[in-house]
Amino acid sequence: MTMKRNTFSRILAAGASALMLASLTACSGMSEPSADAAGGSDHCESVDNVTVVLQWVAQAQFAGYFAADDEGYYAEQCLNVTIQEGGTNVVPQQVLASGNAEFAVSHVVKSMATREESADIVNISQIFQRGAYLEVSWAEDGIETLQDFNGLKVGSWGAGNDLTLRSALEAEGVAFGEDFEVVQQPFDMSLLLNHEADVVQAKTYNEYAQLLETMNPETGELYQPEDFNVINLQELGYQTLEDGIYARGDWLGDGNNADIAARFLAATYQGWSFCRDNAETCVDQVVARGSALGATHQLWMMNEINNLIWPNPTGAPIGTMDQAAWDQTIEIGMNGGVLSQVPDEGAWRQDIHESAVALLDGGDTDLIGDGFTPLEVELTEGGK
């Protein structure tokens, strides 16, 4: 049984603390450059080897990196890129800070918290321009505002993943963990489906789709959007910057590493542009990397991720940092008690991003995406 649904982001605007692995080369999540991409480096006098560590396991959230590898964009930039999956035992910003990767994909607040601990990590490109945090409950329960959380059981991912929610609740006059009971939430929707929590966290591109891929035992059909109440934290004005690309400041200042970083960004931008225009191909590439999520779920995710990236609200190229969005994110991080101060001016820089854009100037890569049109995704039971 299937359900047709226009992308959720067209309607809505736009792990627990873990131990860092001592050596990335020992991880099973290591993804070596594809054989097809290798031929693209024939023009190179030399090839630079780098590693990028992702926030989580292989899924469409990171499709642009896989596409940059599989389509040969990294090789064209004379790069040999190892893509390291994240997971419960991998904290990307800590892996980066320890010198076990040249690049990391991470959220702004988490990364700045690590920077506060004297790690010289710098945001060099802000890929996601929009947030994706939702609070979801059963429609029949009538939970429509954050004030309605009082006295309820509320699922929370914790470990910094509840920061945006905490800030929104505080601003709305609801005390986190005092006015309601906090229930530790896994990264799925089981607490809500099993009625073990009244309201739970979700992302537009992942957990919300899990609900719509689940069979309603009363109807024998998939659950529908009208079965749920959704509070979009971004619509309430609580938007935090999520996936960006980070590097170490000292590494960027050494030798030609700034040039390597610019080439990495340029190829990555090509990968994301490719996934905007070839969503189904990118889903196939993600599935081929061993994703545990099904193809229709991944297509939904790919579609929603594209909505977080394209187009940049300011009309700038992909990867451009918006100062106002940065400031709002930092304010939320400080209000939530994760950050103790405003990061120094070196916390993010645009010069490497600008060099990356210049490398692609005159080519046929669309870095703006004004013409992006979301797909209509047909979900199936279990996201198969």
URRAFEN-V593310 format. One record per residue. N is the residue number from 0. PHI is phi in whole degrees, -180 to 180 (none if undefined). OMEGA is omega in whole degrees, -180 to 180 (* if undefined). NEAR is the number of other C-alpha atoms within 12 Angstrom. Layout:
N/PHI/OMEGA/NEAR  N/PHI/OMEGA/NEAR
//
This chain:
0/none/-175/20  1/-129/175/22  2/-138/176/26  3/-88/-175/23  4/-151/171/27  5/-65/-174/21  6/-50/-176/32  7/-62/-177/34  8/-72/176/37  9/-75/180/20  10/-97/179/18  11/-99/179/26  12/-59/-166/27  13/0/*/37  14/none/176/27  15/-13/180/20  16/-55/-173/18  17/-129/176/19  18/-85/179/18  19/-82/177/24  20/-68/-176/27  21/-69/-179/18  22/-140/-178/21  23/-65/-176/32  24/-68/179/20  25/-90/-174/12  26/-83/177/23  27/-76/-178/20  28/-84/-178/29  29/-75/-180/27  30/-116/-180/33  31/-78/178/27  32/-57/-176/33  33/-72/179/27  34/-64/-180/16  35/-63/-177/19  36/-76/-172/26  37/-60/-177/27  38/-67/-178/24  39/-72/-177/25  40/-97/-178/25  41/-60/-178/16  42/-82/-172/14  43/-87/173/17  44/-71/176/11  45/-151/-179/15  46/-123/180/22  47/-96/-180/25  48/-95/178/25  49/-139/177/32  50/-125/171/37  51/-117/179/46  52/-106/-177/47  53/-89/179/44  54/-77/-173/37  55/-152/-178/30  56/-71/-177/34  57/-61/174/37  58/-161/-173/40  59/-64/174/45  60/-55/-176/48  61/-119/-173/47  62/-59/-177/48  63/-63/179/48  64/-72/178/49  65/-65/180/47  66/-66/179/45  67/-61/176/42  68/-76/-173/46  69/-66/-180/40  70/-87/175/34  71/84/-178/32  72/-69/177/39  73/-63/180/46  74/-63/179/37  75/-63/177/34  76/-94/177/40  77/60/179/32  78/-123/173/41  79/-113/-169/36  80/-104/172/43  81/-97/-180/35  82/-101/-179/44  83/-98/177/42  84/-67/171/41  85/-89/-178/37  86/158/-176/28  87/-65/-179/22  88/-104/-178/25  89/-130/176/36  90/-107/-169/39  91/-53/-176/47  92/-67/177/45  93/-78/175/43  94/-59/178/41  95/-62/-177/44  96/-62/-179/32  97/-79/180/27  98/89/-179/27  99/-90/174/31  100/-156/176/38  101/-88/-178/41  102/-138/176/47  103/-141/174/49  104/-103/-175/48  105/-157/175/43  106/-81/-178/40  107/-63/-173/49  108/-65/178/44  109/-59/-177/45  110/-68/179/44  111/-71/174/42  112/-64/177/32  113/-67/178/32  114/-64/177/33  115/-61/179/23  116/-89/175/19  117/79/175/19  118/-85/-176/26  119/-86/179/31  120/-107/-169/44  121/-131/173/47  122/-77/180/46  123/-111/179/41  124/-165/179/45  125/-107/-175/41  126/-71/-179/46  127/-79/-179/42  128/-104/-177/41  129/-131/177/44  130/-89/-174/40  131/-140/-174/43  132/-81/178/42  133/-128/167/43  134/-118/-172/43  135/-123/178/44  136/-143/176/41  137/-74/-179/30  138/-58/-177/20  139/-65/-178/13  140/-86/174/21  141/68/179/21  142/-89/-171/26  143/-116/179/24  144/-133/178/26  145/-68/177/37  146/-64/179/22  147/-71/-180/25  148/-71/-176/35  149/-54/176/25  150/82/-177/21  151/-98/169/27  152/-99/-173/29  153/-119/178/38  154/-74/179/38  155/-144/179/39  156/-74/-179/30  157/70/177/27  158/54/179/22  159/88/180/33  160/-78/177/35  161/-107/-174/39  162/-60/-179/38  163/-62/177/49  164/-62/-180/45  165/-57/-179/37  166/-65/179/35  167/-64/180/35  168/-63/-180/34  169/-60/-180/23  170/-66/-179/21  171/-92/175/21  172/81/180/18  173/-115/-177/24  174/-84/-179/23  175/-63/177/33  176/77/178/24  177/-110/-179/18  178/-86/177/20  179/-153/179/24  180/-90/178/23  181/-91/177/29  182/-115/179/26  183/-61/-174/27  184/-105/170/29  185/-73/-178/24  186/-85/175/26  187/-156/-176/25  188/-111/-176/35  189/-63/-180/25  190/-60/180/30  191/-73/-177/35  192/-61/180/29  193/-93/179/15  194/59/176/19  195/-94/173/23  196/-146/-179/31  197/-84/-180/38  198/-146/-175/45  199/-137/175/47  200/-80/176/44  201/-157/170/38  202/-108/179/41  203/-56/-171/42  204/-93/-175/38  205/-136/-171/35  206/-64/178/36  207/-61/177/44  208/-64/178/47  209/-58/178/37  210/-63/-176/42  211/-76/175/38  212/-100/-175/36  213/-100/-180/34  214/-75/174/24  215/-82/-175/18  216/-65/-179/10  217/-81/-177/10  218/-111/-175/12  219/73/178/13  220/-119/176/19  221/-66/173/29  222/-59/-179/32  223/-112/179/27  224/-54/-178/27  225/-69/176/17  226/-76/-173/25  227/-129/166/28  228/-102/-178/28  229/-124/173/36  230/-107/180/39  231/-93/-176/35  232/-66/177/37  233/-67/179/32  234/-64/178/23  235/-81/178/26  236/99/-178/25  237/-111/-178/37  238/-110/177/37  239/-121/-179/45  240/-75/-177/46  241/-102/-168/41  242/-61/171/38  243/-129/-180/47  244/-110/-176/48  245/-124/174/52  246/-140/177/49  247/-85/-179/38  248/-61/-179/29  249/-67/178/21  250/-66/-180/27  251/-62/-178/26  252/-86/-176/17  253/-102/174/13  254/56/-179/11  255/-100/-176/15  256/-66/177/24  257/-63/177/29  258/-67/176/27  259/-59/-179/36  260/-63/179/48  261/-64/179/36  262/-68/177/37  263/-63/179/48  264/-64/-179/51  265/-59/-179/43  266/-67/178/42  267/-65/177/49  268/-61/176/47  269/-63/179/44  270/-63/179/37  271/-69/176/46  272/-63/178/40  273/-61/-178/36  274/-70/174/45  275/-63/-175/42  276/-94/-176/29  277/-139/-173/27  278/-58/-176/38  279/-68/177/27  280/-63/180/26  281/-66/175/41  282/-62/178/38  283/-60/-180/29  284/-67/178/34  285/-66/179/39  286/-61/179/29  287/-66/178/24  288/-81/175/31  289/98/179/22  290/-60/179/25  291/-84/-180/18  292/-91/-176/31  293/-72/-174/29  294/-67/-179/32  295/-71/175/37  296/-63/-180/40  297/-65/179/43  298/-67/174/42  299/-56/-179/47  300/-61/180/47  301/-59/180/46  302/-62/-179/43  303/-71/177/45  304/-63/176/44  305/-58/179/49  306/-68/177/41  307/-78/-175/45  308/-104/-167/46  309/-112/-21/39  310/-80/174/32  311/-61/-177/29  312/-56/-179/25  313/-92/-178/21  314/80/-179/19  315/-88/178/24  316/-65/173/38  317/-50/177/46  318/92/-178/48  319/-74/177/41  320/-84/175/39  321/-96/-176/28  322/-57/-179/18  323/-64/179/17  324/-67/176/28  325/-61/-178/34  326/-60/179/26  327/-64/180/24  328/-63/180/38  329/-65/178/37  330/-60/178/30  331/-64/178/36  332/-63/178/37  333/-73/178/26  334/-63/180/25  335/-83/177/31  336/80/179/21  337/-84/178/32  338/-111/-179/26  339/-99/-178/20  340/-158/176/21  341/-71/180/24  342/-60/179/31  343/-69/-175/17  344/-63/-179/14  345/-81/-176/20  346/-69/174/32  347/-144/-179/34  348/-144/-176/31  349/-109/-174/30  350/-64/180/24  351/-70/175/36  352/-58/180/39  353/-64/176/29  354/-66/178/26  355/-64/179/32  356/-61/179/33  357/-64/178/22  358/-62/-178/27  359/-96/-178/29  360/-62/-179/16  361/89/177/10  362/-88/-176/12  363/-104/178/12  364/-85/178/27  365/-84/-177/28  366/-95/-177/42  367/-101/177/28  368/74/180/30  369/-60/-177/23  370/-89/-178/16  371/-62/176/26  372/-123/180/21  373/-61/177/33  374/-81/166/27  375/-100/-173/22  376/-104/177/30  377/-99/180/27  378/-83/178/35  379/-128/-179/30  380/-57/180/27  381/76/179/25  382/70/-176/31  383/-67/*/23
//
